[in-house]
């Protein structure tokens, strides 16, 4: 015969102080874990939104990032003539030579400055990306004008429309703000390829070339064709794989968050164990009465274990609610591949919440098992004699 769950709920309500204190301890552990997972999930979302599944990024042979890559103009001429490249609105191949560098700007979080990616590109490069202007206008070719990403305009006081920032050989006027739909492009500054290349003395050597294939099978064939061509000395990687590799920027933060959550979970587990042991001691006669009424050791074990897990579920829900406001928080981390900052929002999605609740339930089961077994093994007479 099983003990009704209403009995466990009543006990949790009667012991309000210990229930609240234990729940808070577990909730904080869950909140830290959820926050850590939400941070990495937000970073992954940014890189996932940036990548086009039909686009290839061409770097120098052995290159891992655009910042340290060089592709010659001769190689670009060969690349844009490859079969299988999509034609743009003007009937030209969607092949974009781009120069990538970084500029240091003082930010809201770091007045001493953070690195921001500067990308020199043509109108073809803009056409190949899902970006839209939310203020101002696009830069004009041949002019020292730039457009900044939404996150750059928000996080860097000097990056406002009408202002000028200095990099390369002089000042650049900010004429627009673009939005890339929560992608890495929101953390970049864009300018005319020829102007940016001239400032960095790189007229004949862009950092990379972005190509768009007509379909998935063509993409695979195009990738192999480029890498097999020894004249190019180039490496072709899908945009998805390129940005997937960059999620390693959040790995140390994820590890640190999980480590802290585990340490707090150990403390929360001991708190749950102590609470349940105290409950067993205070309810000795109650346990004896349950045994006298015919409830088995298994029923009492299950009842106390359920009580511990109910407490943990409530704490897990509280922990997820504590972390939920992070969805409206924007932060930034250093990208080890580009040596610049990537801005993103925390994402406490369904999978992250489920992980937090699962963590709480496991914690409750581990913390409640030993006290539950102790309660189930109490002898009837000794339990009834306990004061």
Buried (B, 14 or more C-beta within 10 A) or exposed (E): EEBEEEEBEEBBEEBEEBBBEBBBBBBBBBBBBBBBBBBBBBBBBBBBBBBBEBBBBBBBEEBBBBBBBBBBEEBBEBBBEBEBBBEBEEEEBBBBBBBBBBBEBBBEEEEEEBBBBBBBBBBBBBBBBEBEEEBBEBBEEEEBBBBBBBBBBBBBEBBBBEEEBEBBEEEBBBBBBBBBBBBBBBBBBBBBBBBBBBBBEBEEBBBBBBBBBBEEEBBBBBBEBBBEBEEBEBBBBBBBEBBBBBBEBBEEBBEEBBEBBEEBBBEBBEBBBBBBBEBBEEBBEBBBBBBEEEBBEEBBBBBBBBBBBBBBBBBBBBBBBBBBEBEEEBBBBEBBBBEBBBBBBBBBBEEBBEBBBEBBBBBBBBBBBBBBBBBBEBEEEEBBEEE
